[in-house]
Amino acid sequence: MQSSTKTKILIADDEALIRQDIKEILTEAGYDVVAEAKDGHHALELAKVSVPEIMVLDIKMPNINGLEAAEEIQIALN
């Protein structure tokens, strides 16, 4: 029997409307948005708890940008 679990996704963007739009698109496509972050620090903390399979990160965010956050999250989860 196959598992029907959805792919877990974390979204990080400093614009709430952008996060909302991305979440809506992904949810309608059958994904499970498990966390939404407002900046790179927040994404790092949420990733440690939610352990997403995919992350959608804005490149330009306050505190830690998306590229730096991706690197830090990868280190933290491995």
N, C-alpha and C positions, 0 to 999 in steps of 0.2 A: 504494500500500500504506500503510495506517495504522500509525502507531507505537503500540506497546503500553506506552509508558512510564507509570508511575504518578505521581500527584501527590505531590510531595515536601512533607513536613510536619515542622515543628519543634515539640516540646512543651516547655513550661517550667512547672514547678510545684515548689515546695519540698518537697512530700510525695511520696516515692518510690512509694508504693502508688497514689496518684492518677495519677502519670505512667504507671505500669505498666497501670492499667485503661484509660486513654485510648489508650495505644499498642495494646493488645489490640483495642479496639473499632475503631480506625481501620484497623489491619492486616486485620482480618476483613472490613472494608468495602472493601478493595482499595487502600488508600492505602499509601504508602511513608514510614514514619517514619524520617527521615534523621538526626535529632538529638534528644537529650533533655537538658534543662538543669535545674539545681537552683535557679537564681536568675537575675535579670535580667542580671547581668554575664556569666554563663556563656552565657546565650541569645544575647547580642550576639556573643560570640566564636564560638560554634558557627554562627550565622547567616552570618557572614562566610565561613566555610569551606564550609558545606553549601548555601547559597543556597536556602532553602526557598521554595515557592510559597505555602504557608499556614503560619501559626503559631497555636498554641493556647497562650495565655499566661495564667497565673494573675494576677489583679489584685494580690493581696497576697502579695508575696515579699520576702525580705530583700534589702538592698543597693539594687537598682533594682526597682520594682514593674513589673507587666506593661504598664501604660500607658506608662511612661517607656521601658521596654525596646523596645516597639513603635516609638516615635518615634525612638529612637536607631538601631534596626536599619534603619528606612526610610531614614534619612539615610545610614547607612553603605553600604547596598546601591544607592543611586541615584547 
